[in-house]
Amino acid sequence: MIGSIPVVVGVVALGAAAGVLGGLLGLGGGVLFVPGLVIFLGLSQHHAEATSLLAIVPVALVGALIQDRYGNVRRGDALQLGVLSVAGVAGGVVLANVLSGAVLRTAFALLMLLIAAQLVRRTLAQKEPDPRGGDRDPRGGDRASAPGSGGNIKNDPGGPEEA
């Protein structure tokens, strides 16, 4: 439990990092909470996952409210996901409580690796709109303003537009 100064510092750092990453990347915090609770507080995998589920509630709520002010929340999709996830989480909790901590840790690590691999693959394969205008090459640089780009990568294969 929380008590010693190093543990308190670790928990404060974990909470702050999870909050920043939650707001920045849309994470509920569980990606950091679960391993952090195991490492800093010495919780079992089962206790860390259960504690993380409750700790995520205020992080997700505040993040969603602020994102909603920016107009970024798709409420219908969020409601659908939330309602459908209730049955899933109930089943997942039952399953988690019959599996060993080692199996849960391995599954958690594999899930993080799979998500990371998918994100890298998609980032390298797709162009994202640049919030400053134009298209942005995810590998770096601003392709919309590159010489010969024609200013519109989506509609132009690479050469200047013909008049």
QUIRA-V383645 format. One record per residue. N is the residue number from 1. RES is the residue in one letter. SS is DSSP state (~ for helix, > for strand, _ for the rest). NEAR is the number of other C-alpha atoms within 8 Angstrom. Layout:
n->{N | N}
res->{RES | RES}
ss->{SS | SS}
near->{NEAR | NEAR}
This chain:
n->{1 | 2 | 3 | 4 | 5 | 6 | 7 | 8 | 9 | 10 | 11 | 12 | 13 | 14 | 15 | 16 | 17 | 18 | 19 | 20 | 21 | 22 | 23 | 24 | 25 | 26 | 27 | 28 | 29 | 30 | 31 | 32 | 33 | 34 | 35 | 36 | 37 | 38 | 39 | 40 | 41 | 42 | 43 | 44 | 45 | 46 | 47 | 48 | 49 | 50 | 51 | 52 | 53 | 54 | 55 | 56 | 57 | 58 | 59 | 60 | 61 | 62 | 63 | 64 | 65 | 66 | 67 | 68 | 69 | 70 | 71 | 72 | 73 | 74 | 75 | 76 | 77 | 78 | 79 | 80 | 81 | 82 | 83 | 84 | 85 | 86 | 87 | 88 | 89 | 90 | 91 | 92 | 93 | 94 | 95 | 96 | 97 | 98 | 99 | 100 | 101 | 102 | 103 | 104 | 105 | 106 | 107 | 108 | 109 | 110 | 111 | 112 | 113 | 114 | 115 | 116 | 117 | 118 | 119 | 120 | 121 | 122 | 123 | 124 | 125 | 126 | 127 | 128 | 129 | 130 | 131 | 132 | 133 | 134 | 135 | 136 | 137 | 138 | 139 | 140 | 141 | 142 | 143 | 144 | 145 | 146 | 147 | 148 | 149 | 150 | 151 | 152 | 153 | 154 | 155 | 156 | 157 | 158 | 159 | 160 | 161 | 162 | 163}
res->{M | I | G | S | I | P | V | V | V | G | V | V | A | L | G | A | A | A | G | V | L | G | G | L | L | G | L | G | G | G | V | L | F | V | P | G | L | V | I | F | L | G | L | S | Q | H | H | A | E | A | T | S | L | L | A | I | V | P | V | A | L | V | G | A | L | I | Q | D | R | Y | G | N | V | R | R | G | D | A | L | Q | L | G | V | L | S | V | A | G | V | A | G | G | V | V | L | A | N | V | L | S | G | A | V | L | R | T | A | F | A | L | L | M | L | L | I | A | A | Q | L | V | R | R | T | L | A | Q | K | E | P | D | P | R | G | G | D | R | D | P | R | G | G | D | R | A | S | A | P | G | S | G | G | N | I | K | N | D | P | G | G | P | E | E | A}
ss->{_ | _ | _ | _ | ~ | ~ | ~ | ~ | ~ | ~ | ~ | ~ | ~ | ~ | ~ | ~ | ~ | ~ | ~ | ~ | ~ | ~ | ~ | ~ | ~ | _ | _ | _ | _ | ~ | ~ | ~ | ~ | ~ | ~ | ~ | ~ | ~ | ~ | ~ | ~ | _ | _ | _ | ~ | ~ | ~ | ~ | ~ | ~ | ~ | ~ | ~ | ~ | ~ | ~ | ~ | ~ | ~ | ~ | ~ | ~ | ~ | ~ | ~ | ~ | ~ | ~ | ~ | _ | _ | _ | _ | _ | ~ | ~ | ~ | ~ | ~ | ~ | ~ | ~ | ~ | ~ | ~ | ~ | ~ | ~ | ~ | ~ | ~ | ~ | ~ | ~ | ~ | ~ | _ | _ | _ | _ | ~ | ~ | ~ | ~ | ~ | ~ | ~ | ~ | ~ | ~ | ~ | ~ | ~ | ~ | ~ | ~ | ~ | ~ | ~ | ~ | ~ | ~ | ~ | ~ | ~ | _ | > | > | > | _ | _ | _ | _ | _ | > | > | > | _ | _ | _ | _ | _ | ~ | ~ | ~ | _ | _ | _ | _ | _ | _ | _ | _ | _ | _ | _ | _ | _ | _ | _ | _ | _ | _}
near->{4 | 6 | 6 | 6 | 6 | 6 | 11 | 10 | 8 | 9 | 12 | 8 | 8 | 11 | 9 | 8 | 9 | 14 | 10 | 8 | 11 | 14 | 9 | 7 | 6 | 8 | 12 | 11 | 14 | 12 | 9 | 10 | 13 | 12 | 9 | 11 | 12 | 12 | 8 | 9 | 11 | 8 | 10 | 8 | 12 | 11 | 8 | 14 | 10 | 8 | 8 | 12 | 9 | 7 | 9 | 11 | 9 | 7 | 12 | 11 | 8 | 8 | 11 | 9 | 8 | 8 | 10 | 9 | 7 | 6 | 6 | 7 | 8 | 6 | 6 | 6 | 7 | 9 | 8 | 8 | 8 | 8 | 8 | 8 | 8 | 8 | 8 | 8 | 8 | 8 | 8 | 8 | 8 | 8 | 8 | 10 | 8 | 6 | 8 | 8 | 9 | 7 | 8 | 12 | 9 | 8 | 8 | 8 | 8 | 8 | 8 | 9 | 8 | 8 | 8 | 8 | 8 | 8 | 8 | 8 | 8 | 8 | 10 | 8 | 6 | 8 | 9 | 8 | 8 | 8 | 5 | 4 | 6 | 12 | 14 | 13 | 11 | 10 | 6 | 6 | 7 | 10 | 11 | 12 | 9 | 8 | 5 | 7 | 15 | 13 | 11 | 10 | 12 | 6 | 5 | 12 | 7 | 8 | 8 | 9 | 6 | 3 | 2}
